[in-house]
Amino acid sequence: MEIRRIGIIMNGVTGRMGTNQHLERSITAIIRQGGIKIDNDLILMPDPILTGRNEHKLKTLAERYGPAATGQPYKYTTDLQGALDGKFGDYEIFFDASGTLQRGRFVEMATQAGKAIYCEKPTATNSAEAVRLAGLVRQAGLKNGVVQDKLWLPGLRKVRMLQELGFFGKILSVRGDFGYWVFTGLDLDQPPQRPSWNYRAEDGGGLMIDMFCHWRYVLDHTFGPVRKLVAYGSTDIPQRRDESGRVYPATADDSAYAIFLLEDNTVCQFNSSWCTRVRRDDLLTIQIDGSKGSAVAGLRDVYVQSAAATPKPVWNPDVAQPIDFYEGWTRVPDNIEYENAFKLQWEEFIKHVALDTPWKFDLMEGAKGVQLAELGMRSWHEQAWVEVPELS
């Protein structure tokens, strides 16, 4: 049995998402399970080195997660260029989870070093830069990818299963509701649960640039290509408190509303907000209505209602509603064990790099998400429908 080492430079994983989803629940989890078993003759084993600006944070992460996975702390360094140049060993993959505004420089450095590149979204704050980075990496002939984790969520995987089974018939509409209340830090004993840069446009923050990147790949790879949109954004809360306790002006949109028209004219509505209190099944729910049946998908669970089980309500506001509209829905069972979505995509990308397996979620796919966010901003400011042209 060959255990093939796959060296991974993990840059900027000291942030919340980088630590929790990528370092702990993906790479560390893969190592602890014994690597990625390809067949009886080959296992791919990740070997990470953590890079970033804050040596103390890197050391803390290396000592927290390394021993449980490998028996010793992970390697770490603040010398990213040295890691790319092979100063600390051979590493095939460069992963970036730093801030969006810093991503371009890091991708350029990794490209010059000839590394396979995998990074968080958004890949940039404007589509011209996102396309430039995608072209730079493609021209260098390097394998590359962008995180599109929601496609691996149990909820969306079950939706695709229902599609393959023909459950929906013709899909008529899609409606997504995402968000929750993010505390401002201005209330006593209620610290904010998201980083302050998310609410400063000058630092790359904003709900459209964050969530429209998700909605693009969810729609394109589940329901069909987006061809037209109209959007509106809002900065609902003008002030928040940052990590150092200072009150700052919130300059980025914290709520965004959109109608996306797909290539086949399916209408998709998505409401996104960090200023809403949840009264639904999950932080994200997507309702799909079809001619033969409907489904409501959360992050993990999906509930369905077929045409035969659909009730026939009568509008009468003068009496209490006699129908319990939740009763007619059936939960789709978990017939397999669903693993972490980020981990599953990591495994696919590592196999792509090591074995040249098929892969379609490259930096150009990431650029499409940035494009949709940029067009959403344009629609908002022009108060008009806008077309979504092909990117090249």
N, C-alpha and C positions, 0 to 999 in steps of 0.2 A: 504494500500500500504506500503510494507516494503522498506525502503531505507537502504541498507546494505553498511556500510563503508568498503572500501578496502584501507588499509594503504600502502603507497608506499615510500620507501626510494629512493630518486633520487640522486645518487652520481655522481659528476663530471659534472653537467649540466651547469657549468659556461662557457664552451666552446661554439663555434658557433653552432654546430649541436645540442648539448644538450639543449641549450637555445631555439633556434628557432623551431626545429622540435619536440622535446620531451616535454619540459616544456610548451612552449607557444601554439604550434599548435596541441598538442596531449592532455596532461593531463589537462591543463587549459581549452582547448576547450571542453573536455568531461564534466568537471564540469559545465562550463557555459551553456552547452546544457541541463543540468539537469541530468547528469549521463548517464549510459548505461541502457536503458529500456529493460528488459528481457521479461516481459509480464505485464498484468494489476496488478499483485501482487508484483512485485519485480523490484527494480532499484539498480544497483551497482554504488556506488559513490566513486571515488578516493579521498584519503586524503593524499597529499604528505608532506614529510619533505625533505628539501634540505640539502645535506651534501657535504663537500669539504674542501679544505685547506684554502681558502681565505674568511675570515669572511665578509669583506667589500663587495665582489662580491655576496656572498650568501644573505646578507641583502638587497642589491640593487635589486636582482631578486625577493626576497620574497615580497618586497614592491611594485615592479612594477606589478607583475602578480597576487598576492594573492587577493588584495581588489576587483578587477573586477570579480573574480571568487567566493570568499567566503565572501567578505565584510571586510576582515582583512588580514594582511600579512600572507604568508605561514610560517610555522615553518621552522627553519633552525638551523644547528649546525656544528661545526668543529669536533665534537666528534662522528665519525662514529661508533666506537665500542659501545659507549653508545646507539646510535640509534638502533644498531643491538641487544643489550641486553635488550631493552625495557625501557630504562631510560626516554624516552620522549613519551611513549605510545606504543601501539601494532601496528606493521607494518608487513604485510604478505609478501610483495614483495620487493626485493632489485633490483634496476636498476642501471647499471653502464655505464656511457658514458665518463669515464676518458681515459687517454692515454693507448694505447695497452700494453705497457711494465708494467703498473701498474695493469692490469686487473686480472692477476692470483692471486695476493695477496688478492684483494677485493672479488673475487669469493670464495676463500678459507674461508675468514672471514664470508661471507654470508652463506656458506655451514655449517660451524660450528654452526651458529646461527639458522639453520633450516629454512631459508627463501626460498621462490620461487625466482628464479633468472632469470632476463631478462637483456641482455646486447647488446651493440653495437658490430659491427664487425669491424675489425677482432678480434676474441677472443684471439689470440696470434700471435706471429711472426713466429712460426714454428708449424708444424702439430703434433709433439710429445707432445708439451705443450697443444695444443688445444684439443687433444684426452684425455690427462690426466685430464684436467678440466672437460670435458664432462663425463668421467668415474667417477670422484669424486662426481659430482652432482647426476649422475644416481645411484651410489651405495648408496648415502644417501637417495634415494627415493624422491627427491625434483622435483617439476615441474620446468621446465626451458625453456628458449627460447633465440633466437638471432634475432636481427633486420635484416629483409630481405625485406626492404621496397619496392623495385622496383616491386615486384610481385603484389602490390596493386595499382600501378600507372594506371591511365586510359588507357594509351597506351597499356600496356601489357595485361590488362583485355580485351580490345577490340580484341587483337590478339588471345587470348584464345577463345573468342566468335566466331571469324572467323574460328578457328580450329574446334570447335564443330559443326559449320554449314557446314563443308566440303568445305569451300571456296577455300582453297589452292590446293586441291587434294593431291598429294604426295609432301611433302616439299623437295625441292632439295638443297637449301643452305640458310644460314643465314649470314648476314653481318652487323656488328655493328660498328658505328663510334662514339666515345665519346671524349669530351675534349673541351678545350678553352685555351686562353692565360692567364696564371697566371703571373702577373707582378712581376719582380724581386726585386723591391724596389730600383734599381740602377738608374732609370730614374727620372728626375725632376717631381714632382707633380703626380707621379704614384705609390702609395703605393701598396704592395702586398695584394691580397684579400684572401690568405690562410695562415694558421700558418706555421712558419718556420720549425717546426719539421717534417712536411711532406716531406722535402727535405734533411733530414739527416737520413741515414740508421741506424746509431747508436742509434737514438731515436725512431726507429720503423717506419720511413717514407719510402716512395716508392710507385710508381704507381701500380706495380704488386700486392703488399700485400694489397693495397686499392681496386683496381678495379677487380682483378681476383676473389676475394671473391664474388663480385656482379655477375660476369659473370657465376660463378659456379651455384648459385641457380637459376638465370634466365634461363640458359640452361637446368639444371636438371628438373626444374618444369614446363617448357614451351615446350621444344623441345625434351628432352631425355637426358639420362645420358652421361656424358663425359667419354670417354675411352682412348683417346690419344691426345697429343698436341705437338706442336712445337712453341717456343716463342723466342722473341728477345727484349731486353730492352736497353735503352740508357739514359745516363745523358747528355742531350743536352745543358743545361746551367750550367756551373761549379761554378758560384758564385751567391749568392743572399744576400739580406739585411734582418736582422731579426727585431723583434718588438722593440728592443732597439736601432736600428739604426746601428748595427754592421754588417759588411760584413762577411759572413761565407762561407766555401766551401760546395757546394751541393754534397753530397755523395750518394744520392739515385737516382734511375731511375725516370725520369720525362716523359718518353715515353715508351710504351710497345705495342708490336704487336704479335698477336697469331693466329694460326689456331687450332681449336678444332675439333676433329673427334668424333662424337657421336656413341652410341652403334649400331645404324642402318646405320652408315656410312654417315650420313648427315654432310656436311662440314660447319663449322661456323668460320668466320673470324671476329676478333675484334681488331680494332685499338684504342688505348687509349693514350691521350697526354695532358699535361699541357703546351705544347709549340706549339699550333696550333691556327689559327684564323678561326672562324666559318663562313662557307658559306654553310649551310644546314638548314633544317627546325628547328632543336633544338640542344641543347647541346649533347643529345644522340639521335641518330636515328638507328633503326634496320630495315633492309630490309629483308623480307622473300620472296623468290621466290619459287613458286610451279607450278606443272604441269597445274593447272587450273586457277591460279591467283597469284598475288603478292601484298604485302603490305609494306608500309614504316611507321613505328611507331616511333613517338617521345614520349616525356614524357606524353603528353596528347592526341594529335591528331594522327589519323591514316588515311592514304590515301591508296586506293586500286585500282587495275587495273585487271579486269578479262581477261580471254583468248580472249573473244569476243571483248574487247575494246583495245587489244594490237595492236599498229601500226606496220607497216612493213617497216622499214627504209632501204635505199639503201646506201651503203658506197660510198661517192663521195666527197673527200676533196677539189675538185676544185670549188664547188658551196656552197653558204650559206645553212645551214641546213633548209630545208623547214618544218620540223616537230617541233612543240612546244611540247617537251616531258612531260611537266607538265600538258598539257590540258587533257590528257587521264586518269587522276587520279581523283577519287571521294573521298571526305572526309566522313569518317564514322561518323554519327551523334551522339550527346550525348543524348541518349534516357532516361538516368537517371542522377541524380546529383552525380558527383564523388567527394568524400571527400578526405582529406589529407591521403596519403598512410601510413605515420607513425601512424596517429591517428587510422586508421582502424586496423592496426596490433596490436596496443596497446589494442583496444577493444576486439579483439579476444583472446589476452593473458590473460587479466583480467578475461574474461568469463571462460577461461580454468582453471585458478587458483581457482576461486570462485565456479564454477559449474561443473568442470571436463569435459568440452566440448572437442571434438577432437582437437588435436594440433600436428603438425609434424615438426615444425621449431625449433628443440631443439639445444643444444650446439654441438651435433654431426654433425648436418647439418652445423653449423658454422665451425666446424673443416674441413669439406669437402672443404670449400672455402679457408681456410688457406693452405690445401694440394695442391690445384690447383695453388696457388701463389708460393708455395715452388717448385713445379714441373716446373712451368714456369721459375723460376730462374735457376733451374738445366738444363733445356733445353737450355736456353740462354748461360750458361757458357760451356756446353758440345757441343753446336751447333748440337743438335740431337733431334729426336722425342723421347718422353718418354711416357710410359704407365701410366694410372691412376688406381692404384689398389684399391680394396675395403678397406675402413677404418673400423677398429673394436677396 
